[in-house]
Amino acid sequence: MPPLPNVRERLGGRYYLHIDGEDRAASRYFTKSNPDQHPEILGEFAARRRTEDADAAVRAARRGLAGLEAHAG
């Protein structure tokens, strides 16, 4: 399937925080619309829940970077 139709099928969905390989629900979401076609809703996106989410994301990124550096030699 061509990429664009695949993306269009997912428009309007709810998107969670994705941290360290897992989706995390949020207490708040914001709706984002297409700036070119304003009535078209792209989706509901999770708002950061708390500082712990940001800290967890940074820790996961550092672990991933360490793994990449180890493989790079």
Secondary structure, 3 states (H helix, E strand, C coil): CCHHHHHHHCCCEEECEEECCEEECCCCEEEEECCCCCCCEEEEEECCCCHHHHHHHHHHHHHHHHHHHHHHC
